[in-house]
């Protein structure tokens, strides 16, 4: 039975929205909407009225909220810097809410005090860990993909396992 497939501009697969240009713009928007929908429910638990200590709030962020922001980051890490910046802004906003910091406190100071990486650094680290698992893989097709990532430098490779 032959069936014609229709062309789609974007496809959602396992929670990742892949568009025809691999810009991941729609995925970033979807991810931020999903994050704020969950974030508004969680704000009473991590906000300024919360009885939790700042260390527990930071742990809560690292375990619950940050994985929502960085879901499938090893794939969308090649997106434009503007889209990665939107994810960073979401993280900055939630950390401001958690710490109840005044508007003039720099985001990098909050990140340093809470010992939380910026999104760019965190995505690089999880990507490196993910791709380093495949360096000595038995399957030659997987090894070929890792070699391709190192030699094809059209785009900066955030997940280089050798750095």
N, C-alpha and C positions, 0 to 999 in steps of 0.2 A: 504494500500500500504506500504510494508516494504522496507526500504532503508538502505543500509549499510553506516555508517558514516566512513570517513577516519580519521586516527589518524594524528594530526598535532603537531609539536613540539612547536608552538607558535600560539597564537590567539590574534588578536587586537579587543578589545571590548570597545567602547566609548572612544577611544583615549589611552587606556591602553593596552600595549602589555604584555600578560601573557604567560610565557614559561612553559614547562613541569616540570622544577625544581624549579619554583618560584624564580629565581635568579634576574629577572627584568633587566638583563644586556642589552637586546635588547631594552627595554623601555627606559633605561637611554641613550643609544646611539641615539635612535629616538628623544628623548626629547631634547638632546643637539644639534642635527642637526637642529631641528625645531627652537630652541632658537636662534642659530646663524644666521639662515636664516632671522628671524625677526629682530635680533639685528643689522645686517649690514644695514638694512633699517633705523633703528632708531638712529644709532650712530650720524648722523649729528644733530639730535635734542638734544642729551644728551652729545655729545663729548666736547672736549676742545674749539672748535670754537662756541659752542652754546651760545646764549644770555641768556638762562635760568639760574636762580640762582641755587645754589647747593641744596637748600631746595626743589625747584620745580623738580630738577632732581631726588632727592631721592624719592619724592612723585610719580613721573612718574615710577620709578623703582618698587616701592611697589605696584602700582596699575596695571601696564601693564606687566612688565617683570617677576617679582617674581612669579605671578600666573602661568606663563608658565613653570617655573622651578619646581614648587611644585604641578602641576596638579595631582590629585589622590594620593597625598602623604600619605594619611591615609592608603592606600593599599600597596604601595611599600616601606613604611618605614621599613619593615623587611628585606630589601635587604642588601647585604653585605656592610660593611663600605667603601670598595673601590668604589662602585657605588655611594654611598651618597657623597663621597669625590669628585667625578667627578662633581656632581651638585654644590658643594661648590666652586670648582675651576672656574666654569662658572660665579658664582656670584662674586667671587673675581675679575675676569678679567673685567667684565662690570663695577664694582665699581671703578677700577683703571682708566678705560677710562673716567668715569663720573667725577672723581675728578682731573684727570690729575696729579696724585701723582707720584713722582719719584719711581723707582724700590725698593729702600731701605725702604720705609714706610711699616710697618707691616700691614697685612690685618686686624687684630683685632683692630688696631687703627682706620683704615678707617671705619670699621663697627661701632665702638663706637662713632666716631665723627658724622656719618650720622644717628645714632640711628637705625641701621638696624641689625636685629638678624642674626647670622650665620644660615645656612640652617638647621642644626641639631636641634637647639633650636626652630626655626620657625616651623619645621615639628612636633616637640613634642607638641608645643602649639596648632596648628590647629587640631592635632589628638586628644588631650585631650578635646578640645572644642567639636569636632564632637562626640566622644564617651560618653561625659558627657550628651549629649542630650538624650541618651538611658538608663540612669541609672534607671529611674522610668517609663519606657515605659509600656504601658498596655499589649502589646503583650509578652507573656512568652517566645516565641522563641528568640526574640531580647534580653530580659533579660538574657536568657541562654547563649547567645554568649558573653555578657559582662562578666558574671561570668567565662566562659571558658577562656577568655583572662587573667583574674586575676590569675587563678589557674594553667594554663598550662605555666610554666616558662622555657620551653626548650630554647626559644629565648627571649632576653630582650624585654620587652613590652614597646615600645616607647609611646604608646597611653593610658597608664594606666590613668583612669579618677580619681583615688583616690589620686594621687600625687599632 
